[in-house]
């Protein structure tokens, strides 16, 4: 299936509506994804990021910490 934002009318949505659509699409994904459903370039990027994280372990922050800060919960 070839998808483009113009054919689907996504280009006419507001930013808020697009974000809501993204959330709905994300929520529609299954909890478990078969390895064959993950593109090889995703796996390569994940491997690259793992190597980078291991090389500089103190550089990142846990996602819950970042999320709390973004939500103003310090």
VENDA-V237742 format. One record per residue. RES is the residue in three letters. SS is DSSP state (A for helix, B for strand, O for the rest). BURIAL is b if it has 16 or more other C-alpha atoms within 10 Angstrom, else e. D_CENTER is the distance of its C-alpha to the mean C-alpha in Angstrom with 2 decimals. Layout:
RES SS BURIAL D_CENTER
RES SS BURIAL D_CENTER
//
This chain:
UNK O e 20.96
UNK O e 20.55
UNK O e 18.46
UNK O e 18.77
UNK A e 18.12
UNK A e 21.86
UNK A e 23.04
UNK A e 20.82
UNK O e 21.85
UNK A e 18.42
UNK A e 19.97
UNK A e 22.43
UNK O e 20.11
UNK O e 19.93
UNK A e 16.92
UNK A e 17.05
UNK A e 17.37
UNK A e 14.40
UNK A e 12.20
UNK A e 14.02
UNK A e 13.49
UNK A e 9.70
UNK A e 10.24
UNK A e 12.90
UNK A e 11.17
UNK A e 8.45
UNK A e 11.65
UNK A e 13.52
UNK O e 11.85
UNK O e 14.29
UNK O e 14.12
UNK O e 15.40
UNK O e 14.46
UNK O e 17.34
UNK A e 17.15
UNK A e 18.45
UNK A e 15.47
UNK O e 13.24
UNK O e 14.20
UNK A e 16.30
UNK A e 14.59
UNK A e 11.38
UNK A e 13.97
UNK A e 15.76
UNK A e 12.94
UNK A e 12.32
UNK A e 16.12
UNK A e 16.44
UNK A e 14.23
UNK A e 16.20
UNK A e 19.39
UNK A e 18.58
UNK A e 17.82
UNK A e 21.02
UNK A e 22.97
UNK O e 22.25
UNK O e 21.65
UNK O e 22.46
UNK O e 20.19
UNK O e 16.98
UNK O e 16.81
UNK O e 15.62
UNK A e 12.53
UNK A e 15.02
UNK A e 17.32
UNK A e 15.03
UNK A e 14.00
UNK A e 17.74
UNK A e 18.74
UNK A e 16.53
UNK O e 18.09
UNK O e 21.45
UNK O e 22.38
UNK O e 23.09
//
